[in-house]
Amino acid sequence: MRKSKIILVAILAMLAVSGCKENKKIEEVTTMNENEKKTETKKVVNEELIIKENGKEIYGKLYMPEEEGTYPAVILSHGYNGSHTDFTTECQYFASHGFIAYAYDFSGGSTRSKSSGETTDMSIFTEKEDLLTVLNYFKNMEKVDKERIYLFGGSQGGLVTTLATEESKESVRGMILYYPALNIPDDWRGNYATEEEIPETVDFWGLKLGKKFFVDMRDFYTFDNIGTFTGDILIIHGDKDAIVPLSISERAVDLYENAELVVLPGEGHGYSPAGAKTARELALEFMQKH
């Protein structure tokens, strides 16, 4: 079995390796920049896909190669107050390289969400159920290679992706996580000494949250509830992230059996254009290898 490792990638420069933690293997890697132009790409088609279940509608955009056939699939989950459009570039890129890609809106997940549901009813666990609903849909989709379904999540969507995978391990081939916000429950728990102190609504970063968001995860400890997935995992995290400390992903890569962490020097919570390009190339390379 492959051991967990940390990889440092320098963007738009020759790769440089510096610093080393005990029992962490630091390696140089090359991205797909040089080889991408040699890769045959496919013409992509996209369409709206609304998944309906239990009175709920989950809105998303489906991207796939125009050519008929069966393809591996990747489901992309956005972060806090994000939307499916946050991963449009990734979806187009993955589909052009032979994947079915679906990015969707969490129910009540943002002010821009086209899915049903109110933001005041959203929590990390309602988002987990949304992702499981989408995953179940794709497991029954005719064009999808059922043995190769990948889950991809950014920030809060990364946390939700780890939770959904714990409940559906046999259906997930691998995970790709961008700066996964596994620290969310701990951070918010520290804001309120007791449950009674939690307001009915909280306006945070442009989104009105309900009390449910905080109560649902008050007694939830992320690292006690993840880590049993033995499939391959790629975590990509910038070393200048001020929202989710790099140490969170370092802790995660130690917890999982088959995980690697790629550190992007100079990148924060949300990548620069150069960082985003490198990240999606690494994500594609990961899915093609595994």
N, C-alpha and C positions, 0 to 999 in steps of 0.2 A: 504493500500500500504506500502511496505517496505521502510523505510527511509534510506538515504545514510549513510554510516558508514565507518570508517577507522579501519583496522585490522592490527596488527603487528604480524609477524610470525618470530620466531627465528629458524634458520636452524641448524639441527643436534644437537639440544639441547632442553631442556624443554622450552616451550613457556613462554616468559616473556613479561609483558605489562608495559610500562613506558611512562610518558608524556601524556598530554591530552589537546586538543584544545577545546575551548568553542563550545557548541552544536555539538560535534563530539563524537560518541559512539565508544569506543575502546574495543574490545572483544578479548578473547583468542579463538583460533580455533585450531583444530587438522587437520593435513593433512591426506592423504590416505596411508601413509607409513605402518601403522599397518594393514589396511584392504585390501591393494592391493593384497596381496598374496591369499586372500580368494575370490577374484573376478575372475570369469571364463573369460578367455581371448579367443579370436577367432583367427583363422589362417588368416593371412593378405596376400592379393595379391596386387601388384602395377603395374601400366602401365603408359606409356606416354599418355598425353591427350593434343592435340593442338586445341585450340578454334579459329575458323576463323570467322571474322566479319569485314565488311567495309574495306576490303583489308588488314587487320591486322591479324597477327598470334600470339596468346598468348600460350606460351609453359608452361606446368606444369606436375607434377606427381600426379597421382590419387592413393590413398590407400583405400582399402575397405575390409571388412570381406569376406572371400572366400565363406561362406555360403550364399545361395540365400536368398533374402528378401529385405524389404524396411528399410532404415536406415536414421537417422538424419545425416546432413552434416555440415562440418566446412570448411570454405575457409580461407587459411592462406596467409597473405600479408607481404612480407619481407620489411626490412628497406632500408635506403639509401645505394646504391651500394651493395646490397645483392642479394640473389637469392633464388630460391625454395629450394635449398639444405640446407639453414639455418634452415629449419623447418622439415627436414627429420625425426628426432627423435620424434618430436611431432606428425607428421602424422602417423607414425607406431604405436605409443602409443595409439592415439585416435582410429585408425582403429581396433586395437586389443581389444578395449573395445566397439565395436559396432557402430562406426561412419564411414561415408565416409569422407575422408580428402583429400583436394586438395591444394597443394602449387604450386605457379606459379611464373614466372618472369614478372615483369613489362616491358612494351615496352620501350626500351632505359633506363631501370632502373639501369643498372650496366654494368660493363665491362664483366661480366660473363653471361649476359642475353642471353637466347636462343630464346626469343621472337623477333619479327621484330621491327624495329625502331632504331633511333639513339639517343644516350645519349643527344645530343644537342637539341633534340626536346621534351625532357621529362620535365614535370612539375607535381606538385601535382595534377593538374586537369586532365592531360592526364592519370595519374595513377588512379585517381578516375574513369574515364571512363573505364579503363581496368577492374577494380574490378566490376563495374556494368555489364560489358559484361559477366564476369565469373558468377556473381550471376544470371543473366538472363538464362544462359545456365543450371545452376543447378536447377533452378525452373522448367525446362522442362525435367530433367533427370529422367528416369523411376524408378531407385532404390532409389531415394531421397524422404524422408518424407518432403513434401513441407511446413509443419507447423513447422518444426524444422531445420531451416538453420541458422547457427551461423557464424559471421564474426570475424576473429582473425587477429590482426595486431601488428607488432612490430615497434617502433620508427616512422620513416616517414610512414611506412605502417600502424601504428596506427592512425596517422593523417588522412591518406587517407580513412581508414575504417570508421572513424566518419563522413567524408564528404559523402561517398557513402551511409551510413545508413540514413542520413538526406533526401536523395532523394528516398529511397526505404524502408521506415519504415515498411510497411505492409509485406515485404518479409523476414524481419530479426527477428529471435526469440530472439537473444541476441548477445552482443559483448564481446570479451575478448581482452584486450589491454595490451601489455607489454611496459612500459615506453613510452607512446605515445608522439611523438614530436609535440605537439600542438603549440609549441613556434617557429616553423620554420619561418613563415611569419614575425613575430616581429623581430626575430634575424637578418634576412637578410635585412629587411627594414632599420635597423640601420646602415648597412654597406655602403649604397649609399644614399647620400642626395637627389639626383635627378635621374630620369630615364636615363637622358643623361650620367650619370657617369657609368652606367652599361656597362661593356665590352661585346663584341659579344660572347666571350667564357670565361669561368672561370674554371681553374683546381682546384678542391677541393676534398681533401681526395681520390685521385686516380681516380676521375671521371671528364670528361670534360663536363661541363654544358653549355647550350646555354643561350642567353639573355632571351629567353622565360621563363625559369625557374623562373627568378627573376621578370620579368614584369608581368607575370600572377598573382602573389600573392602580388604584391606591395600594392594594395589597399584592400587586403583581411585581415580581422581581425577574427581569428579563433573563439574566444569565442562569437562573434556576430552572428555566422553562425552555431553553433551546440547547442545541449541541448534539442531539441524538441522530441527526441526519448524517449519513455516512457517504453520501454522494459528493461530487466535486463542487467546490465553491470558489468563486473569484470575488474578492473584495478590493475595490479601488477607492483610495482615500487620499486627499491632499494633506500635506503636512502643515498647512496654514489654516486649517478649518477651525473657525472660532465658534461654531455651533455644536458640532460633534467632535470632541477631541480624538486625535488619532489613536490614543490609548484605548478607546472603545473598540476599534477594529483590531487592534493588537490583541486585546483580550479575547475577542471572538475567534480569531484565527488559531489561538491556543486551545480553545474549547472544542472546535470541530476536528474531526479525524482527518479530513481531506480538504483543507482550505489553504489558499494562498492569498497574501495581501500585497497589492501593488501600491506603492506610495508615490504620489505625484508631487515632486518638489515645487513649492511656490503656489500650489492650488488650494483654494478655499472650499467653502460649502456651496457648490455650484462651480462648474469648471469654466475656465477661459475657453475661447474657441479652439486654441491649440490643445488644451487639456482635454476638452470634450472629444476632439478627433482621436487623440491617443487612446482615451478610455473606450470609445466604441470599437476601435480596431482591436484592442485587447479583448474586449467582450466577444467579438466575432471569432477571433482566433481561439478563445477558450471553448466556445460552443462547437466549433469545427473539430477541435481535438478530442472533445469528450462526447 
